[in-house]
Amino acid sequence: MRASGLKRVVLVLGGFGLLFFVSTFLRATDEPADKKLEEPRRNRFFSDVNKNISNIFNVLQAFEQKQKTMQKMLEEDREGWRAAAQIKQLSVKKQPERPNAEIPDQQKSPKEKKSNKLFPDSALFKVWGENLPEDVQTEAQSLYMKYGYNAYLSDRLPLDRALPDTRDKRCLKKIYPKDLPSLAVVLIYLNEALSVIKRALRSIIDRTSKNLLKEIILVDDNSSNDDLKEDLDAYIKTIQQQNPSLQIARVRHSEQRGLAHARASGWEAATADVVAILDAHIEVNELWAEPLLTQIKGDRTVVTSPVFDKVNFDNLKVNKYQAAAHGFDWALWCMYEGFSDGYNKLKDASLPGKSPSVMGIVVADRKYLGEIGVIDKGMKVYGGENVELGIRVWTCGGSIEVVPCSRIAHIERAHKPYMPNLRQVMKRNALRVAEIWMDEYKHNINMAWNLPFENHGIDIGDVSERKKLRETLKCRPFKWYLENVYPKLDPWDNIVAYGGLKNLDADMCLDQGPVPGNTPIAYNCHFYGPQVSQAT
């Protein structure tokens, strides 16, 4: 609107200029003049007018192009603000399928162009839910906000739906030992959708060899949903009647204690040789257990992880993920890393690969896990406990492997309803890990979170017991871990200053401007992302 208004002003001014030139010419022609001089003068005049008109046209073209560029920048900036507003709203209010696994959308008329979506800005309806009735949209959106995934669709999918086989073809030819250790599966949940838990249980029972699966342990971190009480109890009773040899145990926390504590509670309740600690929003695939148990049978100090295939939060379809090592940055956010060059030279994607850490799903010898301290119960809510485990396993004599022939489908939530903003608790947990394990490298955590080296003012809890455990186990220094296990994690050396650049008079900070160009701008200080820099 602003660009078109300015263009009209320039056009009007150009028109007035043109009228001025024409009127001047007419006045000049009314006056008597030498006819010999009149013709050249008229030609020069029209030439000048033509040049002026051409210049005005060129200015208008340049102005219009500039306005288009500015408008594009404003639109992109506005899209960024709109996305940020949606995230903020979330914080206020992670074999082919059967044909009937999807809810069929109503047939759309070829002439119909207008969408009937009630929540066009909701991530749930970006690719799913076209032409659903309004009452269905309202219910689906409400459940999505509650769970972070499409619970409405989950409630209508078969509990025993088929999953695509995403394994490497070479996995199908492998033969596993018959005398594998027994298995306990721990499912951790907090206010999970009932149908998601049921489907997880169904997949574990149907796709795990009965001679291997000794027990399933459900750990409830103090859920408040009513259907996770009597309704879940009734379903478990049915499972037990159908599988009398299978032990199913329930652990319920009297208060919410967080993911790390819930995992430790599951380990404490287990009795099998090997414990697999899983999220409840998963579905295991065929022969998922044997590859993991085989690695642990060969070396009890190996902590293993399957490959997670992504389940879309909106349409719940399964997407194959390539096997990769589990890494992290200095803020302790998880990320995927490529396996080592030595692994890649083998050219066999069915082989287990060494990994610096685990992303959450842990399968390990139960007694060995206890010997090295299980899980740090001092970690709060969510985040960092998996990195702590990875560092502890490697530096204290064990190793971690990702096993590509073991596949588990895992729902990646659009948001975590129990804590939409994880930054504060992640920051606290990262500082705790650094204090216990990172020695002279712990300042990298402070820089990643833009905190002072000393007196950061964040309570990380009592770490004396975990430091004593490190001494008792005679664990290697963190420098060894960086040099031998995770050389890709480059420390920030020779840093003389870090943080944001702030204008004290305007109370504004240097920030990255809108694309294209990313020209630096002054912006309200938040000290995240592009506002944080280091000087060497």
PyMOL commands that set and color helices and strands:
alter all, ss='L'
color gray80, all
select helices_A, chain A and resi 2-30+35-92+99-101+123-125+134-147+151-154+169-173+194-207+226-228+230-242+259-269+289-298+341-346+366-371+385-395+423-437+439-441+443-448+464-472+478-484+529-531
alter helices_A, ss='H'
color red, helices_A
select strands_A, chain A and resi 183-189+213-220+247-252+274-279+282-284+302-311+318-319+325-328+334-337+353-354+362-365+399-411+497-499+502-503+508-511+521-524+533-535
alter strands_A, ss='S'
color yellow, strands_A
deselect
rebuild
show_as cartoon
